[in-house]
Amino acid sequence: MTVATDTSLTHFTRTAERAANQVISAYSTSFGLACRLLGSRHRQHVRNIYALVRVADELVDGVTAEAGLSYQEQCDALTHFIDETHRAVKLGYSSDLIIHAFAQTARAAGIDDSLVDPFFDSMRMDLGERTDLLERTSASATEQPTPLRFDADAHDGYVHGSAEVVGLMCLRVFMRDEKVDDGDAAALEHGASRLGAAFQNINFLRDLADDTTRLGRSYLGTADHLEDRDRMGWVSTIRAQLADANAVIPMLPRDARAAVRSALALFQALTDRIEQTTVDELYRSRVRVPDPVKAGLAARAVASTWMELHR
Protein backbone atom coordinates (compact mmCIF):
# COMPACT_ATOMS: atom_id res chain seq x y z
CA MET A 1 0.00 0.00 0.00
CA THR A 2 1.32 3.42 -1.00
CA VAL A 3 0.74 6.31 1.36
CA ALA A 4 0.40 9.66 -0.39
CA THR A 5 2.60 12.35 1.04
CA ASP A 6 2.77 16.07 0.39
CA THR A 7 5.60 17.36 -1.71
CA SER A 8 7.79 19.98 -0.12
CA LEU A 9 6.12 22.70 -2.21
CA THR A 10 2.61 21.54 -1.30
CA HIS A 11 3.51 21.50 2.37
CA PHE A 12 5.04 24.97 2.10
CA THR A 13 1.98 26.30 0.26
CA ARG A 14 -0.38 24.94 2.92
CA THR A 15 1.76 26.58 5.56
CA ALA A 16 1.57 29.86 3.62
CA GLU A 17 -2.21 29.56 3.45
CA ARG A 18 -2.41 29.06 7.21
CA ALA A 19 -0.36 32.24 7.61
CA ALA A 20 -2.80 34.09 5.34
CA ASN A 21 -5.69 32.77 7.42
CA GLN A 22 -4.06 34.15 10.55
CA VAL A 23 -3.86 37.60 8.97
CA ILE A 24 -7.57 37.78 8.18
CA SER A 25 -8.43 36.34 11.59
CA ALA A 26 -6.32 38.98 13.34
CA TYR A 27 -7.41 42.00 11.31
CA SER A 28 -11.02 41.60 10.17
CA THR A 29 -13.89 39.75 11.80
CA SER A 30 -16.18 41.09 9.06
CA PHE A 31 -14.23 39.70 6.11
CA GLY A 32 -13.48 36.56 8.07
CA LEU A 33 -17.21 35.99 8.47
CA ALA A 34 -17.93 36.69 4.81
CA CYS A 35 -15.15 34.32 3.72
CA ARG A 36 -16.70 31.51 5.73
CA LEU A 37 -19.82 31.88 3.59
CA LEU A 38 -17.89 31.30 0.36
CA GLY A 39 -17.79 27.94 -1.35
CA SER A 40 -14.70 25.95 -0.46
CA ARG A 41 -13.20 26.40 -3.93
CA HIS A 42 -13.12 30.19 -3.42
CA ARG A 43 -12.52 30.59 0.30
CA GLN A 44 -8.76 30.18 0.55
CA HIS A 45 -8.09 32.23 -2.54
CA VAL A 46 -9.99 35.23 -1.15
CA ARG A 47 -8.17 34.88 2.16
CA ASN A 48 -4.87 34.91 0.28
CA ILE A 49 -5.84 38.12 -1.51
CA TYR A 50 -6.91 39.77 1.73
CA ALA A 51 -3.67 38.83 3.47
CA LEU A 52 -1.45 40.38 0.81
CA VAL A 53 -3.54 43.55 0.68
CA ARG A 54 -3.56 43.85 4.47
CA VAL A 55 0.18 43.37 4.88
CA ALA A 56 0.91 45.98 2.21
CA ASP A 57 -1.59 48.35 3.79
CA GLU A 58 -0.04 47.95 7.22
CA LEU A 59 3.39 48.60 5.74
CA VAL A 60 2.33 52.07 4.60
CA ASP A 61 -0.03 52.79 7.51
CA GLY A 62 2.48 53.07 10.31
CA VAL A 63 3.95 49.66 11.13
CA THR A 64 7.26 50.44 9.46
CA ALA A 65 7.35 53.90 11.04
CA GLU A 66 6.70 52.44 14.49
CA ALA A 67 9.52 49.97 13.88
CA GLY A 68 11.84 52.96 13.50
CA LEU A 69 12.29 53.03 9.74
CA SER A 70 13.04 56.38 8.15
CA TYR A 71 10.79 57.61 5.37
CA GLN A 72 13.25 56.42 2.73
CA GLU A 73 13.51 53.02 4.41
CA GLN A 74 9.71 52.75 4.38
CA CYS A 75 9.72 53.45 0.64
CA ASP A 76 12.44 50.86 0.15
CA ALA A 77 10.47 48.27 2.15
CA LEU A 78 7.42 48.83 -0.06
CA THR A 79 9.52 48.55 -3.22
CA HIS A 80 10.99 45.26 -1.99
CA PHE A 81 7.49 43.94 -1.21
CA ILE A 82 6.27 44.93 -4.68
CA ASP A 83 9.23 43.40 -6.46
CA GLU A 84 8.92 40.16 -4.50
CA THR A 85 5.20 39.94 -5.32
CA HIS A 86 5.84 40.28 -9.05
CA ARG A 87 8.63 37.73 -8.88
CA ALA A 88 6.46 35.25 -6.98
CA VAL A 89 3.55 35.56 -9.40
CA LYS A 90 5.94 34.89 -12.27
CA LEU A 91 7.76 31.95 -10.65
CA GLY A 92 5.11 30.48 -8.34
CA TYR A 93 7.24 30.75 -5.22
CA SER A 94 8.34 33.19 -2.54
CA SER A 95 10.09 32.67 0.77
CA ASP A 96 7.62 35.25 2.13
CA LEU A 97 4.61 33.17 3.20
CA ILE A 98 1.96 35.83 2.54
CA ILE A 99 3.34 36.66 -0.89
CA HIS A 100 3.66 32.96 -1.72
CA ALA A 101 0.01 32.33 -0.84
CA PHE A 102 -1.12 35.25 -2.98
CA ALA A 103 1.02 34.09 -5.90
CA GLN A 104 -0.78 30.73 -5.94
CA THR A 105 -4.12 32.51 -6.13
CA ALA A 106 -2.93 34.98 -8.78
CA ARG A 107 -1.67 32.17 -11.00
CA ALA A 108 -4.84 30.10 -10.54
CA ALA A 109 -7.28 32.95 -11.16
CA GLY A 110 -5.40 34.99 -13.77
CA ILE A 111 -4.74 37.97 -11.52
CA ASP A 112 -2.16 39.85 -13.56
CA ASP A 113 -0.28 43.15 -13.62
CA SER A 114 -3.40 45.01 -14.79
CA LEU A 115 -4.75 44.54 -11.25
CA VAL A 116 -1.59 44.16 -9.18
CA ASP A 117 0.14 47.32 -10.44
CA PRO A 118 -2.73 49.75 -9.69
CA PHE A 119 -2.98 48.33 -6.17
CA PHE A 120 0.66 49.00 -5.47
CA ASP A 121 0.41 52.42 -7.13
CA SER A 122 -2.12 53.33 -4.46
CA MET A 123 0.14 52.03 -1.71
CA ARG A 124 2.85 54.32 -3.08
CA MET A 125 0.36 57.18 -2.97
CA ASP A 126 -0.08 56.55 0.76
CA LEU A 127 3.61 57.16 1.29
CA GLY A 128 3.51 60.04 -1.19
CA GLU A 129 6.27 62.23 -2.51
CA ARG A 130 7.17 63.24 1.03
CA THR A 131 10.24 65.40 0.51
CA ASP A 132 9.65 66.81 3.98
CA LEU A 133 10.44 63.37 5.40
CA LEU A 134 13.44 62.38 3.29
CA GLU A 135 15.98 63.81 5.70
CA ARG A 136 14.35 62.48 8.84
CA THR A 137 16.00 59.88 11.00
CA SER A 138 14.12 57.06 12.68
CA ALA A 139 14.27 59.02 15.92
CA SER A 140 12.11 61.76 14.40
CA ALA A 141 9.72 59.45 12.53
CA THR A 142 6.86 60.29 14.91
CA GLU A 143 6.85 63.98 13.94
CA GLN A 144 3.62 65.16 12.30
CA PRO A 145 4.13 65.08 8.50
CA THR A 146 2.81 67.60 6.02
CA PRO A 147 -0.76 66.37 5.34
CA LEU A 148 -1.47 64.49 2.12
CA ARG A 149 -4.62 65.89 0.54
CA PHE A 150 -6.46 64.04 -2.24
CA ASP A 151 -8.46 66.08 -4.75
CA ALA A 152 -11.22 64.42 -6.78
CA ASP A 153 -8.89 62.95 -9.41
CA ALA A 154 -6.40 61.70 -6.82
CA HIS A 155 -9.24 60.19 -4.79
CA ASP A 156 -10.63 58.33 -7.81
CA GLY A 157 -7.20 57.00 -8.74
CA TYR A 158 -6.46 55.93 -5.21
CA VAL A 159 -9.82 54.17 -4.79
CA HIS A 160 -9.37 52.35 -8.09
CA GLY A 161 -6.03 50.92 -6.99
CA SER A 162 -6.71 50.34 -3.32
CA ALA A 163 -10.23 48.93 -3.56
CA GLU A 164 -11.78 48.53 -7.00
CA VAL A 165 -9.00 46.25 -8.23
CA VAL A 166 -9.28 44.17 -5.05
CA GLY A 167 -12.93 43.59 -5.90
CA LEU A 168 -11.85 42.63 -9.40
CA MET A 169 -9.26 40.20 -8.02
CA CYS A 170 -12.00 38.47 -6.04
CA LEU A 171 -14.23 38.45 -9.11
CA ARG A 172 -11.53 36.65 -11.09
CA VAL A 173 -11.44 34.01 -8.36
CA PHE A 174 -15.22 33.58 -8.48
CA MET A 175 -15.42 33.44 -12.28
CA ARG A 176 -12.29 31.42 -13.07
CA ASP A 177 -14.29 28.31 -14.02
CA GLU A 178 -17.29 30.14 -15.53
CA LYS A 179 -18.11 31.06 -19.12
CA VAL A 180 -19.81 34.44 -19.58
CA ASP A 181 -20.31 36.68 -22.58
CA ASP A 182 -18.66 40.07 -22.87
CA GLY A 183 -21.76 41.94 -21.75
CA ASP A 184 -22.17 39.96 -18.56
CA ALA A 185 -18.44 40.14 -17.87
CA ALA A 186 -18.53 43.93 -18.14
CA ALA A 187 -21.54 44.15 -15.83
CA LEU A 188 -19.87 41.93 -13.23
CA GLU A 189 -16.66 43.94 -13.38
CA HIS A 190 -18.60 47.16 -12.91
CA GLY A 191 -20.42 45.71 -9.90
CA ALA A 192 -17.21 44.40 -8.32
CA SER A 193 -15.50 47.76 -8.80
CA ARG A 194 -18.43 49.63 -7.31
CA LEU A 195 -18.54 47.37 -4.27
CA GLY A 196 -14.84 47.91 -3.68
CA ALA A 197 -15.24 51.67 -4.05
CA ALA A 198 -18.16 51.74 -1.62
CA PHE A 199 -16.15 49.81 0.96
CA GLN A 200 -13.23 52.20 0.65
CA ASN A 201 -15.35 55.34 0.86
CA ILE A 202 -17.10 53.96 3.94
CA ASN A 203 -13.73 53.34 5.55
CA PHE A 204 -12.57 56.86 4.70
CA LEU A 205 -15.54 58.20 6.66
CA ARG A 206 -15.07 55.72 9.50
CA ASP A 207 -11.35 56.45 9.78
CA LEU A 208 -11.45 60.25 9.62
CA ALA A 209 -9.91 60.56 13.07
CA ASP A 210 -7.04 58.15 12.49
CA ASP A 211 -6.32 59.21 8.92
CA THR A 212 -6.13 62.91 9.71
CA THR A 213 -4.38 62.83 13.08
CA ARG A 214 -2.05 59.82 12.99
CA LEU A 215 -1.44 59.33 9.27
CA GLY A 216 -1.78 62.91 8.07
CA ARG A 217 -4.02 62.05 5.12
CA SER A 218 -7.22 63.59 3.79
CA TYR A 219 -8.73 61.18 1.25
CA LEU A 220 -12.09 62.94 0.84
CA GLY A 221 -10.98 66.36 -0.32
CA THR A 222 -8.48 69.13 0.11
CA ALA A 223 -10.31 71.07 2.85
CA ASP A 224 -8.94 71.11 6.37
CA HIS A 225 -12.19 69.73 7.79
CA LEU A 226 -15.22 68.01 6.25
CA GLU A 227 -18.67 69.43 6.88
CA ASP A 228 -21.91 67.51 7.40
CA ARG A 229 -23.01 68.36 3.85
CA ASP A 230 -19.83 66.62 2.63
CA ARG A 231 -20.66 63.58 4.74
CA MET A 232 -24.16 63.38 3.27
CA GLY A 233 -22.78 63.76 -0.24
CA TRP A 234 -20.49 60.80 0.33
CA VAL A 235 -23.38 58.80 1.82
CA SER A 236 -25.35 59.36 -1.40
CA THR A 237 -22.35 58.29 -3.48
CA ILE A 238 -21.88 55.15 -1.41
CA ARG A 239 -25.56 54.19 -1.66
CA ALA A 240 -25.39 54.44 -5.46
CA GLN A 241 -22.25 52.29 -5.50
CA LEU A 242 -23.88 49.65 -3.30
CA ALA A 243 -26.99 49.60 -5.49
CA ASP A 244 -24.88 48.93 -8.58
CA ALA A 245 -23.05 46.11 -6.79
CA ASN A 246 -26.28 44.57 -5.51
CA ALA A 247 -27.75 44.45 -9.01
CA VAL A 248 -25.16 41.95 -10.28
CA ILE A 249 -25.08 39.54 -7.32
CA PRO A 250 -27.53 37.13 -9.06
CA MET A 251 -24.99 36.87 -11.90
CA LEU A 252 -22.29 35.48 -9.60
CA PRO A 253 -21.70 31.74 -9.17
CA ARG A 254 -24.05 30.29 -6.57
CA ASP A 255 -21.29 29.58 -4.08
CA ALA A 256 -20.17 33.22 -4.00
CA ARG A 257 -23.50 35.02 -3.62
CA ALA A 258 -24.15 34.64 0.12
CA ALA A 259 -20.71 35.94 1.03
CA VAL A 260 -20.97 38.98 -1.24
CA ARG A 261 -24.50 39.68 0.00
CA SER A 262 -23.27 39.49 3.58
CA ALA A 263 -20.44 41.96 2.91
CA LEU A 264 -22.79 44.31 1.06
CA ALA A 265 -25.34 44.18 3.90
CA LEU A 266 -22.60 45.10 6.38
CA PHE A 267 -21.58 48.06 4.20
CA GLN A 268 -25.22 49.18 4.06
CA ALA A 269 -25.50 48.97 7.84
CA LEU A 270 -22.32 51.00 8.27
CA THR A 271 -23.64 53.59 5.82
CA ASP A 272 -26.88 53.85 7.80
CA ARG A 273 -24.89 54.52 10.97
CA ILE A 274 -22.64 57.07 9.26
CA GLU A 275 -25.73 58.88 8.00
CA GLN A 276 -26.88 59.24 11.62
CA THR A 277 -23.46 60.39 12.90
CA THR A 278 -22.31 64.00 12.69
CA VAL A 279 -19.02 64.71 11.00
CA ASP A 280 -17.61 66.03 14.27
CA GLU A 281 -18.37 62.67 15.88
CA LEU A 282 -16.66 60.89 12.98
CA TYR A 283 -13.53 62.91 13.69
CA ARG A 284 -13.61 61.63 17.29
CA SER A 285 -14.57 57.96 17.02
CA ARG A 286 -14.98 55.07 14.58
CA VAL A 287 -18.45 53.85 13.59
CA ARG A 288 -18.91 50.12 14.13
CA VAL A 289 -21.56 47.44 13.71
CA PRO A 290 -21.82 45.16 16.76
CA ASP A 291 -20.88 41.51 16.23
CA PRO A 292 -24.42 40.18 16.94
CA VAL A 293 -25.78 42.49 14.24
CA LYS A 294 -23.09 41.28 11.82
CA ALA A 295 -24.12 37.69 12.53
CA GLY A 296 -27.75 38.55 11.85
CA LEU A 297 -26.87 40.21 8.55
CA ALA A 298 -24.88 37.15 7.51
CA ALA A 299 -27.76 34.84 8.42
CA ARG A 300 -30.18 36.91 6.34
CA ALA A 301 -27.76 36.87 3.42
CA VAL A 302 -27.59 33.08 3.58
CA ALA A 303 -31.40 32.81 3.79
CA SER A 304 -31.92 35.22 0.91
CA THR A 305 -29.49 33.30 -1.27
CA TRP A 306 -31.09 29.96 -0.37
CA MET A 307 -34.55 31.27 -1.36
CA GLU A 308 -33.15 32.67 -4.60
CA LEU A 309 -31.66 29.28 -5.51
CA HIS A 310 -34.83 27.33 -4.65
CA ARG A 311 -37.50 29.36 -6.39
N, C-alpha and C positions, 0 to 999 in steps of 0.2 A: 504494500500500500504506500502510495506517494503522498506526503503531506505538503500541501501548498504553502509556500513561505513568501513573505513580501520581499521584493527586491530592495536594495538599499535606497534607491530613488523613491519608491513607493512609500517606504517607511518614513523617509525624510519629508515627503509631501504631506503625509498624514500628520506628522508632527507640526509642520507649518500651518496646516488647517486648524489644528487645536490652538495654536498661538493666535490665529485670526479670530477664532471663537472667543478667546479670552479678551481680546480687544473690544469686541462688540458687547460682551457681557459687562465689562468694566465701565464703558462709556455711554451706553444707550439702552435703557430698558425698553424704550419705545420701539426702536428698530429691532432689538432682540425679540420682542413679542411679535412684530410683524413677520420676521424671518421664520419664526416657528410655524406660521400659517402657510408658508410656501410648500409646494411639493418638494419631495426629497431631492429630485433632480436639479432643483434650482437653489436650494437652501444654502449649501456650502459656498456656491459661487458668489451669491450676494453677500454673504459674510466676508468672503475674501476681498470683495470690492470695498466694502465698508472699512475693513481694517486698514487697507492701504490709504484710503482717503483720510481716515482719522489720524493715522500716524503723520502723514504729511501736514495735515492741518495743525496738529499739536506742535510740530516742528516750527511753524511760522507764528504760532499763537502764544509763545512765551516759554515753552519748555527749554529751548536752547538758551534763551536769555537767562532764565533762572539757573541754568547749569554753569553760567559764567562766560558763555561765548560772546565775543565781540560781534558787532553788526556784520563785519566782513566774514567772520567765522560762521555766522548763521547762514549767510548767503552761500558760503562754500558747502555747508552741510546739506542745504537744499539741492544744490547742483549735484552733489554726490548721490543723493537719493534719486534724483531724476535720471541720472546716467545709469545707475544700477537697475532702475525699473526698465528702462529701454533695453538694456543688455539682457535682462532676465526674460523679457517677452520674446526677444529674438532667439535666445538659446534654450529657454525652458528650465533655467536653473538660476538660483541665487543663494548665496550663503546667508542672506538676510531672510529670515523665515516669513515675514509679512510680505515682502516683495516676491518671494518664491511662490507663496500661495496665490497672490494676485496674478502672477505670470501664467499659472496653470489655467486660471479662469479666462484670462485674456486670449490665450491660445485656443481654448475650447470654444469660446463664444465669438471670436473674431473682433475683439476689442483692439483697435489699432491706433496709430498715431493721431488719427482725426479726432479721437476722443481723449486720448492720454495727454497730448500736447496742450490743448486748451485748459485742461485741469491744472497742469503745472504752471501754465502762464498765469492763472489766477493766484496760485500760491506765491509766485514771484511778485505779483501785485501787492500781496499782503506785506511783504518785506519792503517793497517800494524802492524807488531811487532815493535812498535816505542818505544824502551826502552829509547831513548834519550828524550822522552816526558813524561815519567811516573812520574818524579819528578816535573814537571812544575805546577805552580799555574795558575789560570785563568788569572792573571795579566800578565803572560808571554806567553799567548797562541798565540800571534801574532808573536812570534819569528820564523825565518825561520827554518823549520825542516830539518833533514837530508833527501836528496831526496830519494824517492822510485823509483827504476829502475826495469823495467820488461824485463827479457830476453824472448826469443822466447816461451819457455814452460810456463812461467808465463803469458805472453800476451795471449796465446791460452786459458789457464785456465780462465783468467779473462774475456775474450770476451765470452767464453761459458756461464759463469754465469751471466754476466751483460747484455748480448744482445741476444745470441742464444736462451736461454731458454725463454726470453720474446717473441721472435717470435713464439716459440713452445706453449707458453700459449695462444697467440692469435689464433694459428692454432687449438688448442683444442676447443676454442670458435666457430670458423667457422665450424668445422667438427662434433660438438657434436650431430647433428641429421642426419649425413650422414653415409652411409655404403660404405666402400672402402676395397679393398683387401690389403694384406700385402705389395705387391709391390708398389701400389699407395700410401699407407700410408708412406712407407719409402721415396719415392720420395718427397712427400709433406713436410715431416719433414726435409729432406735435404735442400729443397728450403727455408723453413722458417728459418732454422738455418743460412743459407748463407745470407739471407736478413738482419737478425739481426746483423751478423758479419760485413757486409758491412756498415751498419749504424754506428756501433761503431767505426770502423776504420776511417770512414769519420770524425766523431766527434773528434777522437784523433788528426787528422790533423788540423781540424778547431780550436781546443782548445789548440794548442801548447803553446800559450802565457800564458793563464790562468793556465793550468796544471803545467807548469814548474815554473812559478814565484809565483803564489799564493798558489797552492796546493803542490808544491814540488814533482811532479810525472812525470815519463817518461815512458809512456805506450808502446812506439814504439822502444824500445831498451835501451841498457845500456850506450850508448855514451852520452857525455855531450851535443852534439848538432847534430841534423840531418843535412844531406847534401841533395842537390837536387836529387842526384841519389837515396837516400833513399825515398824521396817523390815520385819519379816516380815508384819505386818498389812497394810502397803501392798503388799507383794509378792502377797499373796493377793487383794487388791482388784484389782490390775492384771491378774492372770491371769484373773479373772472377766470383766473388761472386754474383754480380748483374745479370750476365747472367744466372747463375744457378737458381737464384730466379725467374727470368722472365720466364724461361722454364716451370715452374709448375703452373703459374697463371691460365691457362685454366682448370686446375684440381680442382680449388677452387669452392665452391658454387657460383652461379651467383651473389648473393647479397654481396659478399666479393671482387669480382675481381676489380671493379673500384677503390675502396679505396686502395688496395694493389698496383695497377698500378700507382696510383697517388703518393704514397709514394716512389715507386721505381723510377719514373720519376724525383722526386725531388732529390733523392740521385744521380741519373745520372747527373743532372744539377750541383749539388755541386761538383761532381767529375771532371766534365769538368772545372769548375772554379779553383779548386785546381791544376789541371794540368797546368793551365796558370799562377799560382801564385808561385813565388820563395819561397823557404823554409824560407828565411830571412823575407819575408813579412808575412808568416804564424806565425812567432814568434812575430810579431808586432800587427796583427789585425786578426779578425775572418771573414772568407769567408761567404757570405750570398747570398741568392737568393731573389730578390725583390718580394714583395707581388703580384704585377700584373703578374709577371712571374709564381709564384706559382699557381695563379688562372688559368692561361692559361694551365699549365701542368695538373691541375685537370680536366679542361674542355676536354682536349684531351683524358685523361684517360677514362672519362665517354663516350665520343664518340666512342672510340676504343672498349670499352666493349659492347656498344649498337650494333655496327656493328657485333661484334663476335657472339652475341646472336641472331641476325636476318639474318644470312646468309642462 
